[in-house]
Amino acid sequence: MKKHAFCKPELLAPAGSMEAYHAAVEAGADAIYLGVEELNARLRARNFTIKTLAYLVNQAKKDGVRIYVTLNTLIKQGELKKLLDLLYQLQQLNIDAIIIQDLGLAYICRNYFPGLTLHASTQMAIHNRVGLEMVHRLGIKRAILSRELTMEEIRTLQKDSPVELEVFIHGALCFSISGLCLASSYLGGWSGNRGRCTQVCRRKFEADQMSGFYFSPNDLCAVDFIADLVETGMASFKIEGRMKNAEYVYNVVSSYRKLLDKTADKTTIQKSLEEDFGREKTPFLLAGTRQAGVIEAMRPSGIGIPLGTIQKAASGWLEIEADVSIKPGYKLRIQHRNDVDGTTIQAEKIEAGENLIRVKYSSNAPINTGDQVFLISRNPDKHKNWGQKKLNVEPVRFSPIFPKSQKVFKRIIKKTQENEISKGYLFFKINQFEWLNIVKNYQFDFLIYSASLKELSELIHDGKQINYWHTKLVIELPPFIPDGDIEEYSQLIQSLHDSGVRHWMCSHASHQYLFPKEDRVFSGVNAWSTNQATQAALIEQGKQLFCFSIEDDFLNIKAIAHEKGIMPIFGLIPLFISRVNPALNDNTQVTDSKGNSFAIRTFDGLYYLLSDQPLCLFHRQEKLREVGIRHFLIDFSFMPISRKVFKSIIYDFEKAQKTQDGILFNHKSGFK
């Protein structure tokens, strides 16, 4: 859907509260995105109730703005009934669009709620033309592109995109590619894919006998690229910040409004945005993948304008050296040495000395000499005014219960039961060429080879290995393929097909469209499957088998157990998969404040933070078989390439015992 060049894009603002909604409208937003109760990727925001939304949709019409509702999380099986009711409600409210991540949600909407307009969340990691093709085929109107793209890549994708495109232009960034982060889930059970991110990337880590915030990016600011983005014909410019207050929303939205309307120059706007109380600014990867200044490991990871260090703190007063004027009512963040989020206080009284500023506050939080102070809000009175605004409209009337739930569930289950697989398979997975000789002498069914471009080329030219392995080989592509590499991958796929390879695995659901139609295609662990609707979507796409999520728990897996499901029962866990270099060498050991150990690995242009302890469910094989799991996956990726290591893992597998350092991940404790 090629848009006319120089067409002014929609300015899309976040709202985590009613105050933020009013601030966004006053600042000149064209559209506003918000969450409704659960099932959205910002559960720590205040969000909206469906009853409030019934009023807000009419208020939005009055205000001349569009409303997009975020349902951008993975859905568990037990949540499908509630989801159907919510979709029914949103359809009655005539919401302008919903933003989604889960393929199952797209499947349900397309088949049972065709009146809903769908936008693909950045959590879907749409980053190349193949992803855009998938979105188009799913009936999705707009794709919110991955934030890890360069300006040139965005320009290329926009040229022939079959759907509208949306890009982030401002706000907080994640280290990991959105939708591929397991760090929060691993270090506490709260999944970022379920809207419960605990911001592990903002924590301090030890590496190379130094401590730093190695995975904490600065905040995105795309001011220098706005003209280029407008020229491409982007449909929408998105501002991150549903966790931010109304003051932030007003300042950022009004700044970009002026820039788009050309009522202020770029220098003025940049200065204004420096006072959004966020982190230092970066264009991220817009200027290229080697862009410097994305991460400043030695700078505290919290938000706010730095004021100084506390010289003294006692009896409700603190003293700091500061060049910035502080007034009563200003909000300050106190960053303690070992505190990720910091403590927020409000200045009640100010006394200015010759070299120090004394600030009176009321808080029971421990505040100490040496803590750093950041300014995070200047305008509490304005914020209060937004909070006092009322919605002077009648609500949209709606029925809360979807009457066809049972019928929909039956159809979904019927879809998943088509073309059942009779035999159970054992899969091995490797990501390095040397493993090919080590695993040769063991009986298994399929070998998943997640290889780099270089190693795939080597494999094609190694006739002996191809002849030996081609019937068992399953080639898996990486989860992030820059659009410029698509042609090379396509050529390699064709060469492998010509050499007899007939099995492929998608680490992104869209990879389906790169493989020969007559071949068998499986869905990998990164193409999350956590409910029966997603299973139905994958089967409809033509996936012969699909992997269960490695962060899922036993109770949910039991509820969605399927003969086509592959259960990962061993492997190192990728906490982060990123396009951003953390400025740490390959194989560097990293430790967090609780003593958890990880390793940095680079592979095929991506950076991985891997768990030191592998997922191991060997001792739960029988229990999994009892609930209907028939296929199992043992993943040797990133493991030391060694016959001794291989024999040790296989011994534990055959004895159905957990490896010495194995963990259950969320399998027992719960996928939250």
C-alpha positions as CSV (number, residue, x, y, z in Angstrom):
1,M,0.0,0.0,0.0
2,K,2.3,2.7,-1.2
3,K,1.2,6.1,0.2
4,H,1.7,9.4,-1.5
5,A,5.0,10.9,-0.5
6,F,5.0,13.9,1.8
7,C,1.6,13.0,3.2
8,K,1.5,14.0,6.8
9,P,1.5,10.9,9.1
10,E,-0.8,10.3,12.0
11,L,0.7,11.3,15.4
12,L,0.0,8.5,17.8
13,A,0.2,9.1,21.5
14,P,0.2,6.8,24.5
15,A,-2.3,7.0,27.4
16,G,-1.9,5.0,30.5
17,S,-4.4,7.1,32.4
18,M,-7.3,9.5,31.8
19,E,-5.0,12.4,32.6
20,A,-2.7,11.3,29.8
21,Y,-5.6,11.0,27.4
22,H,-6.6,14.6,28.0
23,A,-2.9,15.7,27.8
24,A,-2.5,13.9,24.4
25,V,-5.6,15.5,23.0
26,E,-4.6,19.0,24.1
27,A,-1.1,18.5,22.7
28,G,-2.5,17.7,19.2
29,A,-2.4,13.9,18.9
30,D,-4.3,12.4,16.0
31,A,-4.8,9.0,17.7
32,I,-4.3,7.5,21.1
33,Y,-3.4,4.0,22.1
34,L,-4.3,2.5,25.5
35,G,-4.8,-0.7,27.4
36,V,-8.0,-2.1,28.7
37,E,-7.6,-4.1,32.0
38,E,-5.5,-7.2,31.3
39,L,-4.1,-8.7,28.0
40,N,-1.9,-5.8,27.1
41,A,1.8,-5.3,27.3
42,R,1.8,-2.6,30.0
43,L,0.0,-4.1,32.9
44,R,1.8,-1.9,35.3
45,A,0.1,1.2,33.7
46,R,-3.2,2.2,35.3
47,N,-5.0,1.3,32.1
48,F,-8.8,1.6,31.4
49,T,-11.9,-0.4,32.2
50,I,-14.3,-1.4,29.5
51,K,-17.0,0.8,31.1
52,T,-14.7,3.8,31.0
53,L,-13.9,3.0,27.4
54,A,-17.6,3.0,26.6
55,Y,-17.6,6.7,27.5
56,L,-14.2,7.4,26.0
57,V,-15.0,6.3,22.5
58,N,-17.7,9.0,22.2
59,Q,-15.4,11.6,23.9
60,A,-12.8,10.7,21.3
61,K,-15.2,11.4,18.5
62,K,-16.0,14.7,20.0
63,D,-12.2,15.4,20.4
64,G,-11.5,14.3,16.8
65,V,-9.0,11.5,17.7
66,R,-8.9,7.8,17.0
67,I,-8.7,5.1,19.7
68,Y,-6.5,2.0,19.4
69,V,-6.7,-0.7,22.1
70,T,-3.7,-2.8,22.9
71,L,-4.2,-6.5,23.2
72,N,-0.5,-7.2,22.4
73,T,0.3,-10.1,24.7
74,L,0.5,-13.9,24.4
75,I,-2.8,-15.4,25.4
76,K,-3.0,-18.5,27.6
77,Q,-5.7,-21.1,26.9
78,G,-7.7,-20.2,30.1
79,E,-8.0,-16.6,28.9
80,L,-9.7,-17.3,25.6
81,K,-13.2,-17.1,27.0
82,K,-12.5,-13.7,28.5
83,L,-10.8,-12.6,25.3
84,L,-13.9,-13.5,23.2
85,D,-16.1,-11.4,25.5
86,L,-13.7,-8.5,25.3
87,L,-13.5,-8.7,21.5
88,Y,-17.3,-8.7,21.4
89,Q,-17.4,-5.7,23.6
90,L,-14.8,-3.8,21.5
91,Q,-16.6,-4.6,18.3
92,Q,-19.8,-3.1,19.7
93,L,-17.9,0.0,20.9
94,N,-16.6,0.4,17.3
95,I,-13.0,0.8,18.4
96,D,-10.8,2.2,15.6
97,A,-8.3,-0.6,15.8
98,I,-6.8,-3.2,18.2
99,I,-3.1,-3.8,18.4
100,I,-2.2,-7.5,18.6
101,Q,0.7,-9.9,19.1
102,D,-0.7,-13.4,19.2
103,L,-1.4,-15.1,15.9
104,G,-4.4,-16.9,17.6
105,L,-6.0,-13.5,18.2
106,A,-5.6,-12.6,14.5
107,Y,-7.2,-15.9,13.6
108,I,-10.1,-15.3,16.0
109,C,-10.7,-11.8,14.8
110,R,-10.6,-12.7,11.1
111,N,-13.0,-15.6,11.5
112,Y,-15.4,-14.3,14.2
113,F,-15.0,-10.6,14.6
114,P,-14.4,-9.3,11.1
115,G,-15.6,-5.8,12.1
116,L,-12.4,-5.2,14.1
117,T,-9.5,-3.5,12.4
118,L,-6.2,-5.1,13.3
119,H,-2.7,-3.6,13.8
120,A,0.3,-5.8,14.2
121,S,2.2,-4.9,17.4
122,T,5.9,-4.4,17.4
123,Q,5.8,-7.5,19.6
124,M,5.3,-9.4,16.4
125,A,8.8,-8.3,15.3
126,I,7.8,-7.4,11.7
127,H,11.1,-6.4,10.2
128,N,11.2,-7.5,6.5
129,R,9.1,-7.9,3.4
130,V,8.2,-11.5,4.4
131,G,6.8,-10.4,7.7
132,L,4.7,-7.7,5.8
133,E,3.4,-10.4,3.5
134,M,2.3,-12.5,6.5
135,V,0.6,-9.6,8.1
136,H,-1.3,-8.9,4.9
137,R,-2.4,-12.5,4.5
138,L,-3.7,-12.4,8.1
139,G,-6.0,-9.6,7.3
140,I,-4.1,-7.0,9.4
141,K,-4.3,-3.5,8.1
142,R,-1.2,-2.0,9.7
143,A,2.2,-3.2,10.9
144,I,4.1,-1.5,13.7
145,L,7.7,-2.1,12.6
146,S,10.4,-3.5,14.8
147,R,12.3,-0.7,16.4
148,E,15.6,-2.3,15.3
149,L,15.5,-1.1,11.7
150,T,17.7,1.4,10.0
151,M,16.3,4.4,8.0
152,E,17.3,2.7,4.7
153,E,15.5,-0.5,5.7
154,I,12.3,1.4,6.6
155,R,12.5,3.2,3.3
156,T,12.8,-0.1,1.4
157,L,9.9,-1.7,3.3
158,Q,7.6,1.2,2.7
159,K,8.1,1.2,-1.0
160,D,6.1,-1.9,-1.8
161,S,4.4,-2.6,1.6
162,P,0.9,-4.3,1.2
163,V,-0.2,-2.8,4.5
164,E,0.2,0.6,6.3
165,L,3.4,1.0,8.3
166,E,3.9,2.6,11.7
167,V,7.2,3.5,13.3
168,F,8.3,4.5,16.8
169,I,9.8,8.0,16.9
170,H,10.3,8.6,20.6
171,G,10.5,6.9,24.0
172,A,12.1,4.0,25.9
173,L,13.8,1.2,24.1
174,C,14.3,-2.5,24.9
175,F,17.6,-4.2,24.5
176,S,16.0,-7.3,23.1
177,I,14.1,-7.5,19.9
178,S,10.4,-7.0,21.0
179,G,8.6,-10.3,21.4
180,L,11.9,-12.2,21.8
181,C,12.7,-11.4,25.4
182,L,12.6,-14.0,28.1
183,A,14.7,-12.2,30.8
184,S,11.9,-11.1,33.0
185,S,10.2,-14.5,32.7
186,Y,13.5,-16.3,33.6
187,L,14.4,-14.0,36.5
188,G,11.1,-14.0,38.4
189,G,8.4,-15.7,36.3
190,W,6.8,-12.4,35.1
191,S,6.8,-12.6,31.3
192,G,7.4,-9.5,29.1
193,N,5.4,-11.3,26.5
194,R,2.5,-11.2,28.9
195,G,2.8,-7.5,29.8
196,R,4.6,-8.1,33.1
197,C,8.1,-7.0,32.2
198,T,10.3,-6.3,35.3
199,Q,12.8,-4.4,33.1
200,V,15.8,-6.8,33.6
201,C,17.7,-4.8,30.9
202,R,17.7,-1.8,33.2
203,R,19.6,-3.7,36.0
204,K,23.3,-3.5,36.8
205,F,25.4,-6.5,35.8
206,E,29.0,-7.5,36.5
207,A,31.2,-8.4,33.5
208,D,35.0,-8.4,33.1
209,Q,35.5,-7.4,36.8
210,M,33.4,-4.3,36.2
211,S,29.8,-3.4,36.8
212,G,27.6,-1.5,34.5
213,F,24.2,-1.2,32.8
214,Y,25.3,-3.2,29.7
215,F,21.8,-3.8,28.4
216,S,20.1,-0.5,29.1
217,P,19.6,1.6,26.0
218,N,19.1,5.3,26.0
219,D,15.8,6.7,24.9
220,L,14.8,6.9,21.2
221,C,14.5,10.4,19.7
222,A,14.0,10.5,16.0
223,V,13.9,14.3,15.5
224,D,16.8,14.2,13.0
225,F,14.9,11.6,10.8
226,I,11.4,13.0,10.9
227,A,11.7,14.6,7.5
228,D,13.0,11.4,6.0
229,L,10.3,9.3,7.6
230,V,7.6,11.8,6.4
231,E,9.0,11.5,2.9
232,T,8.6,7.8,2.8
233,G,4.9,8.0,3.4
234,M,4.6,6.3,6.8
235,A,1.0,6.0,8.0
236,S,1.8,6.7,11.6
237,F,4.4,8.0,14.0
238,K,4.2,6.4,17.4
239,I,5.4,7.7,20.8
240,E,6.2,5.2,23.5
241,G,5.0,5.9,27.1
242,R,1.9,4.2,28.5
243,M,3.8,4.0,31.8
244,K,4.6,7.8,31.7
245,N,2.6,10.6,33.3
246,A,0.5,13.2,31.6
247,E,3.2,15.8,31.7
248,Y,5.5,13.6,29.7
249,V,2.8,12.9,27.1
250,Y,1.9,16.6,26.7
251,N,5.5,17.7,26.3
252,V,6.5,15.0,23.8
253,V,3.3,15.0,21.7
254,S,3.2,18.8,21.5
255,S,6.9,18.9,20.4
256,Y,6.4,16.5,17.6
257,R,3.1,18.2,16.6
258,K,5.0,21.4,16.1
259,L,7.7,19.6,14.2
260,L,5.2,18.0,11.8
261,D,3.3,21.2,11.4
262,K,6.5,23.2,10.9
263,T,5.6,25.7,13.6
264,A,8.9,25.3,15.4
265,D,12.5,24.6,14.1
266,K,14.3,21.4,14.9
267,T,16.7,22.9,17.3
268,T,13.9,24.2,19.5
269,I,12.1,20.9,19.4
270,Q,15.3,19.0,20.4
271,K,15.8,21.3,23.3
272,S,12.2,20.7,24.4
273,L,12.5,17.0,24.1
274,E,15.7,16.9,26.2
275,E,13.4,17.9,29.1
276,D,11.0,15.0,28.7
277,F,12.5,13.6,32.0
278,G,13.7,10.5,30.2
279,R,17.1,9.1,29.6
280,E,19.8,10.4,27.3
281,K,18.7,10.4,23.7
282,T,19.7,8.2,20.8
283,P,18.4,7.8,17.2
284,F,19.0,4.1,17.9
285,L,19.6,2.2,14.7
286,L,18.0,4.7,12.3
287,A,21.5,6.0,11.3
288,G,22.8,2.4,10.8
289,T,23.5,-0.8,12.7
290,R,26.9,0.5,13.9
291,Q,25.3,3.6,15.5
292,A,27.2,4.6,18.6
293,G,25.7,6.0,21.8
294,V,22.8,3.5,22.1
295,I,24.1,2.2,25.5
296,E,26.2,4.1,28.0
297,A,26.9,1.3,30.5
298,M,28.4,3.5,33.2
299,R,25.3,5.8,33.4
300,P,22.4,4.9,35.8
301,S,19.6,3.4,33.9
302,G,16.7,5.3,35.4
303,I,14.8,8.2,33.9
304,G,15.0,11.9,34.7
305,I,17.2,15.0,34.3
306,P,20.3,14.5,36.5
307,L,20.6,17.1,39.3
308,G,23.5,15.9,41.4
309,T,24.5,13.7,44.3
310,I,23.1,13.9,47.8
311,Q,25.7,15.5,50.1
312,K,23.6,15.1,53.3
313,A,20.3,13.5,54.2
314,A,18.6,13.7,57.6
315,S,15.2,14.5,59.3
316,G,13.2,14.8,56.1
317,W,15.7,17.1,54.4
318,L,18.4,16.4,51.7
319,E,21.1,18.6,50.4
320,I,22.5,18.5,46.8
321,E,24.7,20.6,44.5
322,A,22.5,21.5,41.5
323,D,22.6,23.9,38.6
324,V,18.9,23.4,37.8
325,S,16.4,25.4,39.7
326,I,14.1,23.4,41.9
327,K,10.7,24.6,43.1
328,P,8.1,23.2,45.6
329,G,5.9,20.6,43.9
330,Y,8.7,19.3,41.6
331,K,9.0,15.5,41.7
332,L,12.5,14.0,42.1
333,R,13.8,10.4,41.7
334,I,16.4,9.3,44.2
335,Q,18.6,6.6,42.6
336,H,20.1,4.3,45.3
337,R,23.2,2.4,44.4
338,N,21.5,-1.0,44.2
339,D,18.0,0.0,43.4
340,V,16.7,-0.5,39.8
341,D,13.6,1.8,39.9
342,G,14.7,4.3,42.6
343,T,12.5,6.3,45.0
344,T,10.2,9.1,44.0
345,I,9.7,12.1,46.3
346,Q,8.0,15.5,46.0
347,A,9.8,18.7,47.0
348,E,7.7,20.4,49.7
349,K,10.0,23.2,50.6
350,I,13.3,24.6,49.1
351,E,16.1,26.5,50.8
352,A,18.9,27.7,48.6
353,G,22.3,28.1,50.1
354,E,25.6,29.4,48.7
355,N,26.6,26.1,47.1
356,L,23.9,23.7,48.1
357,I,20.1,23.4,47.7
358,R,18.2,22.0,50.6
359,V,15.0,20.1,49.8
360,K,12.3,19.1,52.3
361,Y,10.3,16.0,51.6
362,S,8.0,13.5,53.3
363,S,8.9,9.9,52.7
364,N,9.8,6.9,54.8
365,A,12.1,5.5,52.1
366,P,15.8,5.3,53.0
367,I,17.6,8.2,51.4
368,N,21.4,8.3,51.9
369,T,24.4,10.4,51.2
370,G,25.8,9.5,47.8
371,D,22.5,8.7,46.2
372,Q,21.9,10.4,42.9
373,V,19.0,12.8,42.3
374,F,17.0,13.2,39.1
375,L,14.2,15.7,38.2
376,I,11.2,13.8,36.8
377,S,8.3,16.3,36.9
378,R,8.1,20.1,36.9
379,N,4.4,20.9,36.4
380,P,2.1,19.2,38.9
381,D,-0.6,21.9,38.6
382,K,-1.1,21.2,34.9
383,H,-1.3,17.5,35.7
384,K,-3.9,18.2,38.3
385,N,-6.0,20.1,35.8
386,W,-6.0,17.2,33.4
387,G,-7.1,14.9,36.2
388,Q,-10.1,17.2,36.9
389,K,-11.5,17.0,33.4
390,K,-14.8,15.1,33.0
391,L,-16.2,13.1,30.2
392,N,-19.3,15.0,29.2
393,V,-20.8,12.4,26.9
394,E,-23.2,9.4,27.0
395,P,-21.6,5.9,27.0
396,V,-22.0,3.4,24.1
397,R,-24.3,0.7,25.2
398,F,-22.9,-2.9,24.8
399,S,-23.6,-6.5,25.8
400,P,-20.8,-7.9,27.9
401,I,-21.1,-11.6,27.1
402,F,-20.3,-13.1,23.7
403,P,-23.2,-15.6,23.0
404,K,-21.3,-17.8,20.5
405,S,-18.3,-18.8,22.7
406,Q,-19.0,-22.5,22.8
407,K,-19.5,-22.7,19.0
408,V,-16.2,-20.8,18.4
409,F,-14.3,-23.1,20.8
410,K,-15.6,-26.2,19.0
411,R,-14.6,-24.8,15.6
412,I,-11.1,-24.0,16.8
413,I,-10.6,-27.5,18.3
414,K,-11.9,-29.1,15.1
415,K,-9.4,-27.1,13.1
416,T,-6.5,-28.3,15.3
417,Q,-7.6,-31.9,14.8
418,E,-7.2,-32.0,11.0
419,N,-4.4,-34.1,9.5
420,E,-3.2,-35.7,12.8
421,I,0.4,-37.0,13.0
422,S,0.6,-40.7,14.0
423,K,4.2,-41.2,14.9
424,G,6.1,-39.4,17.7
425,Y,9.4,-37.8,16.7
426,L,12.7,-37.0,18.6
427,F,14.3,-33.8,17.4
428,F,17.9,-32.7,18.0
429,K,18.9,-29.1,17.3
430,I,22.3,-27.7,16.6
431,N,23.7,-24.3,15.5
432,Q,27.3,-25.2,14.6
433,F,28.7,-27.3,11.8
434,E,30.9,-29.4,14.0
435,W,27.9,-31.0,15.7
436,L,27.0,-32.9,12.5
437,N,29.7,-35.5,13.1
438,I,29.1,-35.8,16.9
439,V,25.4,-36.6,16.7
440,K,25.7,-39.1,13.8
441,N,25.7,-42.3,15.8
442,Y,22.5,-41.8,17.8
443,Q,19.1,-42.8,16.6
444,F,16.7,-39.8,16.3
445,D,14.2,-38.6,13.7
446,F,15.1,-35.0,12.7
447,L,18.1,-32.7,13.1
448,I,17.2,-29.0,13.2
449,Y,20.1,-27.0,12.0
450,S,19.9,-23.3,12.9
451,A,22.9,-22.2,11.0
452,S,24.4,-18.9,9.9
453,L,24.5,-17.8,6.3
454,K,28.2,-18.8,6.2
455,E,27.6,-22.3,7.5
456,L,24.6,-22.9,5.3
457,S,26.9,-22.1,2.3
458,E,29.5,-24.6,3.7
459,L,26.8,-27.3,4.0
460,I,25.7,-26.9,0.4
461,H,29.2,-27.4,-0.8
462,D,29.8,-30.4,1.5
463,G,28.3,-33.2,-0.6
464,K,29.2,-35.9,1.9
465,Q,27.3,-34.2,4.7
466,I,24.3,-33.3,2.5
467,N,24.0,-36.9,1.2
468,Y,24.1,-38.3,4.8
469,W,21.7,-35.8,6.4
470,H,19.3,-34.5,3.8
471,T,16.4,-36.8,4.8
472,K,16.6,-35.8,8.5
473,L,17.7,-32.3,8.1
474,V,15.4,-29.4,9.2
475,I,16.8,-26.0,8.3
476,E,15.8,-23.2,10.7
477,L,16.3,-19.6,9.8
478,P,17.3,-16.9,12.4
479,P,14.5,-15.0,14.2
480,F,15.6,-11.7,12.7
481,I,16.6,-11.5,9.0
482,P,17.4,-8.0,7.7
483,D,15.4,-7.4,4.5
484,G,18.7,-7.0,2.6
485,D,19.5,-10.6,3.3
486,I,16.2,-12.1,2.1
487,E,17.5,-12.7,-1.4
488,E,20.6,-14.6,-0.2
489,Y,18.5,-16.7,2.1
490,S,16.1,-17.5,-0.7
491,Q,18.9,-18.6,-3.0
492,L,20.4,-20.8,-0.2
493,I,17.0,-22.4,0.5
494,Q,16.5,-23.2,-3.2
495,S,20.0,-24.8,-3.4
496,L,19.3,-26.9,-0.3
497,H,16.0,-27.9,-1.7
498,D,17.8,-29.0,-4.9
499,S,20.2,-31.0,-2.8
500,G,17.3,-33.0,-1.3
501,V,16.4,-31.0,1.9
502,R,12.6,-31.1,2.3
503,H,12.1,-30.0,5.9
504,W,12.2,-26.4,7.3
505,M,11.5,-24.7,10.6
506,C,10.3,-21.1,11.1
507,S,11.7,-19.1,14.0
508,H,9.4,-16.3,12.8
509,A,5.9,-17.4,11.6
510,S,6.4,-15.5,8.4
511,H,9.3,-17.7,7.2
512,Q,6.6,-20.0,5.8
513,Y,6.6,-17.9,2.6
514,L,10.3,-18.4,1.9
515,F,10.1,-22.2,1.7
516,P,9.1,-24.4,-1.3
517,K,5.3,-25.0,-1.1
518,E,5.6,-28.8,-1.5
519,D,8.0,-29.2,1.4
520,R,7.2,-29.8,5.1
521,V,7.4,-26.7,7.4
522,F,7.5,-26.7,11.2
523,S,7.1,-23.8,13.6
524,G,9.9,-23.1,16.1
525,V,10.0,-22.1,19.7
526,N,10.3,-18.3,18.9
527,A,6.9,-18.5,17.0
528,W,5.1,-18.6,20.3
529,S,2.1,-21.0,20.7
530,T,0.3,-20.8,24.0
531,N,-3.3,-21.5,23.1
532,Q,-5.4,-23.6,20.7
533,A,-6.4,-20.6,18.5
534,T,-2.7,-20.0,17.8
535,Q,-2.3,-23.7,17.0
536,A,-5.2,-23.4,14.5
537,A,-3.6,-20.3,13.0
538,L,-0.3,-22.1,12.5
539,I,-2.0,-25.2,11.0
540,E,-4.0,-22.9,8.7
541,Q,-0.7,-21.4,7.5
542,G,0.5,-24.9,6.6
543,K,2.7,-25.7,9.6
544,Q,3.0,-29.5,9.9
545,L,4.3,-29.4,13.5
546,F,4.7,-26.6,16.0
547,C,6.8,-26.1,19.1
548,F,5.4,-25.2,22.5
549,S,6.8,-22.1,24.1
550,I,9.9,-22.7,26.3
551,E,8.5,-20.2,28.9
552,D,5.1,-22.0,29.2
553,D,4.0,-23.9,32.2
554,F,2.8,-27.5,32.6
555,L,-0.9,-26.6,33.3
556,N,-1.2,-24.5,30.2
557,I,0.6,-27.1,28.1
558,K,-1.7,-29.7,29.4
559,A,-4.7,-27.6,28.3
560,I,-3.3,-27.2,24.8
561,A,-1.5,-30.6,24.4
562,H,-1.6,-31.6,20.8
563,E,-0.3,-34.4,18.6
564,K,1.4,-31.9,16.4
565,G,3.2,-30.1,19.3
566,I,6.9,-30.4,19.8
567,M,8.0,-30.1,23.4
568,P,11.4,-28.5,24.1
569,I,12.9,-30.6,27.0
570,F,16.5,-29.4,27.0
571,G,18.4,-26.4,26.0
572,L,20.0,-23.1,27.0
573,I,17.5,-20.3,27.4
574,P,18.0,-17.1,25.3
575,L,17.1,-14.2,27.7
576,F,17.8,-11.5,25.1
577,I,18.1,-11.7,21.4
578,S,19.3,-8.3,20.1
579,R,20.6,-6.4,17.2
580,V,22.4,-4.1,19.6
581,N,26.0,-4.7,20.6
582,P,26.3,-4.6,24.4
583,A,30.0,-3.7,24.0
584,L,31.0,-7.0,25.7
585,N,33.2,-9.6,24.0
586,D,31.8,-12.9,22.7
587,N,31.7,-15.6,25.5
588,T,31.9,-13.0,28.2
589,Q,30.4,-14.2,31.5
590,V,27.8,-11.8,33.0
591,T,26.4,-11.9,36.6
592,D,23.5,-10.0,38.1
593,S,23.2,-8.7,41.7
594,K,21.7,-12.0,42.9
595,G,24.6,-14.1,41.6
596,N,22.8,-15.5,38.5
597,S,25.3,-16.1,35.7
598,F,24.9,-15.7,32.0
599,A,27.0,-15.7,28.8
600,I,27.1,-13.3,25.9
601,R,27.2,-15.0,22.5
602,T,27.2,-13.5,19.0
603,F,25.7,-15.5,16.2
604,D,24.9,-14.5,12.6
605,G,24.7,-10.8,13.4
606,L,22.7,-11.1,16.5
607,Y,23.7,-10.8,20.2
608,Y,22.4,-13.4,22.7
609,L,22.4,-13.4,26.5
610,L,22.1,-17.1,27.5
611,S,21.3,-18.7,30.7
612,D,24.1,-20.7,32.3
613,Q,21.6,-23.3,33.4
614,P,19.7,-25.2,30.7
615,L,16.0,-26.0,30.7
616,C,15.8,-29.7,31.5
617,L,12.5,-31.7,31.5
618,F,14.0,-35.1,31.0
619,H,12.5,-36.4,34.2
620,R,9.0,-35.2,33.1
621,Q,8.9,-37.1,29.8
622,E,6.3,-39.6,31.0
623,K,4.1,-36.9,32.5
624,L,4.2,-35.0,29.2
625,R,3.3,-38.2,27.3
626,E,0.4,-38.8,29.6
627,V,-1.2,-35.5,28.6
628,G,-0.7,-36.1,24.9
629,I,2.8,-34.8,24.0
630,R,4.4,-37.0,21.3
631,H,7.4,-35.1,20.0
632,F,10.4,-33.9,22.0
633,L,13.3,-31.5,21.2
634,I,16.8,-31.6,22.7
635,D,18.6,-28.4,21.8
636,F,22.5,-28.5,21.7
637,S,22.7,-24.9,20.4
638,F,25.5,-22.9,22.1
639,M,26.5,-25.9,24.1
640,P,30.3,-26.8,24.2
641,I,30.9,-28.9,21.1
642,S,32.1,-32.2,22.7
643,R,31.3,-35.9,22.4
644,K,31.6,-36.0,26.2
645,V,28.9,-33.3,26.6
646,F,26.7,-35.0,24.1
647,K,27.0,-38.4,25.8
648,S,26.3,-36.9,29.2
649,I,23.1,-35.2,28.0
650,I,21.9,-38.3,26.2
651,Y,22.6,-40.4,29.2
652,D,20.3,-38.2,31.4
653,F,17.7,-38.2,28.6
654,E,17.6,-42.0,28.4
655,K,17.6,-42.4,32.2
656,A,14.8,-39.8,32.4
657,Q,16.7,-37.8,35.0
658,K,17.3,-34.1,35.2
659,T,20.9,-32.9,34.4
660,Q,23.0,-31.8,37.3
661,D,22.6,-28.1,36.5
662,G,19.2,-28.3,34.8
663,I,16.2,-26.1,35.7
664,L,12.5,-26.2,35.1
665,F,12.1,-22.6,34.1
666,N,8.4,-21.8,34.4
667,H,7.3,-25.4,33.8
668,K,6.3,-25.9,37.5
669,S,6.3,-22.4,39.0
670,G,3.9,-20.9,36.4
671,F,3.9,-18.8,33.2
672,K,2.7,-15.4,34.5
